[in-house]
Amino acid sequence: MRRLGTVERTAGGVAVVRVPAPDGDERPDPPDVGTEAVDERLDPAGRVVDVFGPVDQPYLAVAATGDPAALLGSVVYAR
């Protein structure tokens, strides 16, 4: 399981996740659109529907399976 990042806000009915900055000079490797996101208990949190923002530290738009506001501050992972 790979850490996608932390849900920082909601916008337009999706959870906005900030991809963590990698170590050193590496670029982040964001997940593909359609990747399933799960929470810390491995419960489905949603699916990645967009990758946007700066290349160094992009954002993910995750279409939540429930209320996206309930995910605020949560860490989500790729399954």
N, C-alpha and C positions, 0 to 999 in steps of 0.2 A: 504494500500500500504506500502511496506517495502523498506527501502533504501538499495540498494545493495552496493553502494560505488561510488567512483569517477574514471573515466576513466583516467588512468595514462600514457598509451602508446598504440601503436598498434604494432602487430607482426603477420606476416603470414596471414594478411587479417582479423584479429580479433581485437576487442578492449579488452585491458587488464584492468580489474577493481580490485582495492584493496578493500577487505571487511574491514569495519571499526572494530577496536578492541572493544570488548564489555567492559562494566563496571565491575570492580571487578575481581573475579576469574572465571567468566563464560567463556566458549569457544564459539566462533562464531558459528552461525547456518547458514552455506551457503545454498543457494537455490539449488534445484534439477536441474540436467541437463535437459534442455528443457523449463525451466521457461522463460516466456516472460519478456523482459526488456523494460521499457518505459523511456522517458526523463521527464523533469520537466513540460512540456506541455501535458504529457500523450500520446505523439506520440510514435508509436512503434520504438524502438531503435535496437532491435534484440532479439536473444535467447541465453541463457547460453548453451555453448557446452562443457565446461570443468571446473572443480574446481581443482586447483593445488597449490603447495607451502606449506609453514609451516601451521601446524594445528592451531596455535595461531592467525594468521591473513592471511588467504588464499587469493589467487587471483582467479578471474573468467575470463574465455575466453568467450566473447560475440560475436557471429557472427552477425555483424551489418546488418541492412536492407539496408543501403546505404554505403557511404564512411566512414570507421571506423575513419579516421583522423578527420572528422567533429565532432566526439564525444569527442575529447581530452579535458580534464578539466571539462567535464560535469558530473553531478551526475545522476546516473540511478537508477531506482526503479523496484521492482518486481510487476507484475500485477497478 
